[in-house]
Amino acid sequence: MECPACQTELPDGAKFCLECGHELKSPPTSAKPRPIPDSERKVVTALFSDLTGYTAMTGRLDPEDVKEITRRIFDDVRAVVGKYDGFIEHFAGDGVLALFGVPKAHEDDPIRAIRAAREIHELVEARSPLHEAKVGAPLSMHSGINTGLAVTADVDPEKGTHGVTGEAINIASRLSDLANAGEIFVGPETYRGAEGHFNFETLQPTKVKGKSEPLSIFKVLSPKEGPDRTHGLSGLRAELIGRKADLARLQKALERLLQRKGSIVAVCGDAGTGKSRLVEEFKASLDPKKIHWQEGHAYPYAQNIPYFPLMDLMNRAWRIQDGDRPDQLREKIESGVERLLGTREDVAPYIGSLYSLSYPDIAEVSPEFWKARLFDGVKRIVAALTQNAPTIFCFEDIHWADPSTLELLRFLALDPQCPALFVCVHRLPFSLFSVDHLKTLEDRYEEIRIQDLSRSDTHAMVASLLRTDGIPRELGSFIEEKVEGNPFYVEEAINSFIESGILSRHNGAWRLTRPLSEAGIPSTVQGVISARLDRLEKEMKRILQEASVIGRAFLREILIPSCNQDDCMI
């Protein structure tokens, strides 16, 4: 304590200053909030990557040379893992363990881990020719990735502290041991989380140390051209339920487009409410010969890559793929621009520079000039596409988009002369336009807010998933009380119950083989929830964790002791 009048230090609980006699009417309390626990149970994705050729290298080279080669390789590894917001748990000899999901979770951690592993493999293979003469053998990596529950303690990348334990990490190490040079093996949960983004080869289930049953193993082959909306190993998917009015509003925007009137439709809502499914159904209702559809996605792992959604759109339109050589990239971009605009030397270089292609003519231009010419070039491309046919530009998950892309989208969408339909899909509370922007847009802008399903629609969705009205009573109660009306959670829960054997079909009827209380939350759902929790302030996250232990409903007074009384958020 300190006297507010003379700043004399005072013992806790004093009512008057011992030096000047000032009355302390409201003595500050010395009570401190309960310390935030260091340990958490979290779903993490572990990446084990080992250097193939290390043994041959240590047998031929001086230890200092070996250390220098591995240092350079591991510096590359550290940069790649950091790019995808992962955490290096440790380096050990010829291997590295990287974790995704700690200290901050992302709903796409399995995808981040696979992308990081692929980049690490490519970097080492590119480095290999520099060292093969010395080493006497090519250098490459072999990796194992697994997703599962772990217990984290005192993870702080800045301080270099860590302490993550769990079976998920051990299995990633076993998968790495099974993989040959250049191969990436993943476990079943990683596969489920990434099957919409990569092509896999299903391998023979294999017995691994620490597991009583053979482990399902999947080999990563290549990225998919575009993300698939996957629905678990059982593949069950419901019809579009409760969204007829929303679909009709999109159809009305299409009618405006056919009259050559441009507009912007924002499809927004919380995670899992069915925004992408609604847009997918709308797209499926279109005649591709009459209506052109151009699509670009933003992803959490690409938030720091300028203009990534624009590049994603052009990749799809011009068949640009991962692994294209620079000369192939240049040819695809320049021919794509030429088909739309003719030979335009003032557009292709600015598009090509997004892909790190070198164009001497624009090497010395200022950033402001470069940006203005890029925006102008994209505007010309959009205008050319709309002249060929009525065109819809769909941008998915723009809440993940970088600021440069958002500025470009506003530049295009706010142009009253552009006769295109822009469909922008995002979560709340994100908004692409400010209040002032909306005033200028007037009737050209419409917002479709997607809500959770009603109880009757949720029941209809479960019936549609299972293709029957005979839903087990306990399952119906579980969905109503625990899952409620979020379509993504409903779909993932039902598929998870079937895959785990808790829900099975016998003689045409569905029945539960054991209590639903024994069912785990699907890792896909855990990823979404954990990512949202980790975006909260530390104090708010701790309060929410303690509230979750108390129960779904309780008196406010029960939770207040957990809160800092001086700055309570409750």
Stockholm file with secondary structure:
# STOCKHOLM 1.0

chainA/1-570         MECPACQTELPDGAKFCLECGHELKSPPTSAKPRPIPDSERKVVTALFSDLTGYTAMTGRLDPEDVKEITRRIFDDVRAVVGKYDGFIEHFAGDGVLALFGVPKAHEDDPIRAIRAAREIHELVEARSPLHEAKVGAPLSMHSGINTGLAVTADVDPEKGTHGVTGEAINIASRLSDLANAGEIFVGPETYRGAEGHFNFETLQPTKVKGKSEPLSIFKVLSPKEGPDRTHGLSGLRAELIGRKADLARLQKALERLLQRKGSIVAVCGDAGTGKSRLVEEFKASLDPKKIHWQEGHAYPYAQNIPYFPLMDLMNRAWRIQDGDRPDQLREKIESGVERLLGTREDVAPYIGSLYSLSYPDIAEVSPEFWKARLFDGVKRIVAALTQNAPTIFCFEDIHWADPSTLELLRFLALDPQCPALFVCVHRLPFSLFSVDHLKTLEDRYEEIRIQDLSRSDTHAMVASLLRTDGIPRELGSFIEEKVEGNPFYVEEAINSFIESGILSRHNGAWRLTRPLSEAGIPSTVQGVISARLDRLEKEMKRILQEASVIGRAFLREILIPSCNQDDCMI
#=GR chainA/1-570 SS CBCTTTCCBCCTTCSBCTTTCCBCSSCCCCCCCCCCCSEEEEEEEEEEEEEETHHHHHHHSCHHHHHHHHHHHHHHHHHHHHHTTCEEEEEETTEEEEEESSSSCCTTHHHHHHHHHHHHHHHHHHHHHHHHHHHSSCCEEEEEEEEEEEEEESCBTTTTBCCEECHHHHHHHHHHHHCCTTCEEECHHHHHHHTTTEEEEECCCBCCTTCSSCBCCEEEEEECSSCCCCCTTTCCCCCCCSCHHHHHHHHHHHHHHHTTCCEEEEEEESTTSSHHHHHHHHHHTSCTTTSEEEEEECCGGGTTSTTHHHHHHHHHHHTCCTTCCHHHHHHHHHHHHHHHHSSCTTTHHHHHHTTTCCCGGGTTCCHHHHHHHHHHHHHHHHHHHHHHSCEEEEEECGGGSCHHHHHHHHHHHTCTTCCCEEEEEEETTCCSSCHHHHHHHGGGEEEEEECCCCHHHHHHHHHHHHTSSCCCHHHHHHIIIIITTCHHHHHHHHHHHHHHTSEEEETTEEEESSCGGGCCCCHHHHHHHHHHHHTSCHHHHHHHHHHHHHCSSCCHHHHGGGSCGGGCCC
#=GC SS_cons         CBCTTTCCBCCTTCSBCTTTCCBCSSCCCCCCCCCCCSEEEEEEEEEEEEEETHHHHHHHSCHHHHHHHHHHHHHHHHHHHHHTTCEEEEEETTEEEEEESSSSCCTTHHHHHHHHHHHHHHHHHHHHHHHHHHHSSCCEEEEEEEEEEEEEESCBTTTTBCCEECHHHHHHHHHHHHCCTTCEEECHHHHHHHTTTEEEEECCCBCCTTCSSCBCCEEEEEECSSCCCCCTTTCCCCCCCSCHHHHHHHHHHHHHHHTTCCEEEEEEESTTSSHHHHHHHHHHTSCTTTSEEEEEECCGGGTTSTTHHHHHHHHHHHTCCTTCCHHHHHHHHHHHHHHHHSSCTTTHHHHHHTTTCCCGGGTTCCHHHHHHHHHHHHHHHHHHHHHHSCEEEEEECGGGSCHHHHHHHHHHHTCTTCCCEEEEEEETTCCSSCHHHHHHHGGGEEEEEECCCCHHHHHHHHHHHHTSSCCCHHHHHHIIIIITTCHHHHHHHHHHHHHHTSEEEETTEEEESSCGGGCCCCHHHHHHHHHHHHTSCHHHHHHHHHHHHHCSSCCHHHHGGGSCGGGCCC
//
